[in-house]
């Protein structure tokens, strides 16, 4: 995968992202996803749906930390993300 620094989150709608999450700010377990950034959840502007890219698997709701926003319990928190620029297959 060729990854790049993300621009403003609002400009990444529909783009494929590599995302690292944790269950909450106290968790030591991290999970990585390669998903397409979907729409924000109405009424929760920091929560987005990550859409499945391939034919198998499921989407995932995640929250992107934003200043002044209270984390929503049960929704994984994004700790890092990158936009996918391309891929190289051997």
N, C-alpha and C positions, 0 to 999 in steps of 0.2 A: 504494500500500500504506500502510496505517496500522500503524505499528510501536509497540510499547511496551517498556518496560524488562522484562527477564526476571525472573521470580521464581526460586525454588530450582529447579534443573534437574530434580529428581525430580518436581516438580509439573507439568512441561511435557510428560510422556509423552502422545503422541497429538495434541499441538498443532502447528500449522504455525509454523515458525520461518524467519526470514531469517538465514543463517549465512555468515560470511566465514572462509575457511581459508587456510592456507599449507602447503606440502609438509613443511617442517620449520622449526625456529627460525632457520635461516640463509637461507632462501629469501626472495627479494624479489618473488616472484609470488604474487598473492592470487586466490582464486576465491570467487564468491558463489553461494549456493544458496537456493532457496525449497523447503523440504522439511518433511515431518512427522517429528517425533522418534519413533523407534521404540525398541525395547528395548536395554538394555545387553548387551554381549557377555559371556557367562558367563566368569568368571575375569579379566576386564579391565573393571572397573567404570567406567573413564573413557572407554571406547570404546562408541559408540552407532551404530546403523544409522539413517540418514536416509532415510525412505521417499519414493518418488515421489508427488507430489501429483496430477499430471495423468495423461493416458493414454499419454504418450510419455516417454521418458527412463528413467533407471535410478536406483536408490538408491545411497547412498554411505556407507561407514564413515568415521567421524571420531572424533577424541579431544578431549575437553574437558579442558583442563589442570586438574590438581588438585594441591594442595600435597603434596609427598612422592612423587608418582607419576613414574616414569620414562617419558618419551615412547616410544611404540612405533614403530620405524622402518617407513616405508612407509604409515603411516596419517596422513592430513592432520590438522593441529592447528587447532582452532577458535580464532580470535583475537578475534572478536566475534559476538554473536548477539542477536536480538530476537524476541519473540513477535509474531506477526501478529494484530492486533486486527480487521482488516477490509480491504476494498479499495473503491476508488471507480473506476467505469468511466465513461468519457465516450462 
